[in-house]
């Protein structure tokens, strides 16, 4: 009888630990998905030509299970030759941080040497 009581106490203590591990694993998976969306938006913004940066603006929503990942891009014109592309990614996961990336893009000078 004592062995059953000891066994049940050990199992009950492991339930809390396994719940915490599962919760951390879910959070890590959602953060990895948010990082993937961020990298996709950065790649999109970095491959666009300087004159067509406005096409990369707006918000995209990616649904993943119970949560959503929202990525927004905005372009600010500093001068005729310099623009700043701001990318912001956040999730509806409670406790997740918002990630911001600013890309400074300059217009290429003409003529390009060695071309």
C-alpha positions in Angstrom: 0.0 0.0 0.0 2.8 2.4 0.8 4.4 1.7 -2.6 1.2 2.8 -4.4 1.1 6.1 -2.4 4.7 6.8 -3.2 4.2 6.0 -6.8 1.1 8.3 -7.1 3.0 11.2 -5.4 5.9 10.8 -7.9 3.5 10.6 -10.9 1.6 13.7 -9.7 4.8 15.7 -9.4 5.8 14.7 -12.9 2.4 15.9 -14.3 3.2 19.5 -13.5 6.7 19.2 -15.0 5.4 17.6 -18.2 2.7 20.4 -18.5 5.4 23.0 -18.2 7.6 21.3 -20.8 4.6 21.0 -23.2 3.8 24.7 -22.8 7.4 25.8 -23.4 7.5 23.6 -26.5 4.3 25.1 -27.9 5.6 28.6 -27.3 9.0 27.8 -28.9 7.2 26.5 -32.0 5.0 29.6 -32.3 8.1 31.9 -31.9 9.9 29.9 -34.7 6.9 30.4 -37.0 6.9 34.2 -36.2 10.6 34.3 -37.0 10.0 32.6 -40.3 7.3 35.1 -41.2 9.7 38.0 -40.2 12.5 36.5 -42.4 10.0 36.2 -45.3 9.0 39.9 -45.0 12.7 41.0 -44.8 13.5 38.9 -47.9 10.6 40.4 -49.7 11.6 43.9 -48.8 15.3 43.4 -49.6 14.6 42.0 -53.1 12.2 44.8 -54.2 13.7 47.5 -56.3 14.1 50.9 -54.7 11.4 52.5 -56.9 8.9 49.8 -56.1 9.3 49.6 -52.3 5.7 50.7 -51.8 4.5 47.3 -53.1 5.9 45.7 -49.9 3.7 47.7 -47.6 0.6 46.5 -45.8 -0.2 43.7 -43.4 -0.2 39.9 -43.9 -1.8 37.5 -41.4 -0.7 33.9 -41.0 -3.0 31.5 -39.1 -1.2 28.8 -37.1 -3.4 26.6 -34.9 -5.1 28.8 -32.4 -2.9 31.8 -32.9 -2.3 34.3 -35.7 1.0 35.9 -36.8 0.6 39.5 -38.1 3.4 41.1 -40.2 3.2 44.7 -41.4 5.5 46.7 -43.6 5.7 50.4 -43.9 8.0 52.6 -46.0 9.1 56.1 -44.9 10.8 58.4 -47.5 13.8 60.2 -45.9 15.0 61.8 -49.1 14.9 61.2 -52.8 17.7 58.7 -52.5 17.0 57.1 -49.1 14.0 55.2 -47.7 13.4 53.3 -44.5 11.4 50.1 -44.7 10.0 49.2 -41.2 8.8 45.7 -40.6 6.8 44.7 -37.5 5.8 41.2 -36.6 3.7 40.1 -33.6 1.5 37.2 -32.6 -1.7 36.7 -30.7 0.2 34.3 -28.4 -0.1 35.7 -24.8 3.3 37.0 -23.6 5.0 37.0 -27.0 7.1 40.0 -27.9 6.7 42.3 -30.9 9.7 42.2 -33.3 10.7 45.3 -35.4 13.3 45.5 -38.1 14.2 48.7 -40.0 15.9 48.5 -43.4 17.6 51.6 -44.8 17.5 51.4 -48.6 19.5 53.8 -50.8 18.9 54.4 -54.5 21.8 53.1 -56.7 24.0 55.7 -58.3 24.2 55.9 -62.0 26.3 55.0 -63.8 27.3 51.8 -62.0 31.1 51.4 -62.4 32.4 48.2 -64.0 29.2 47.4 -65.6 
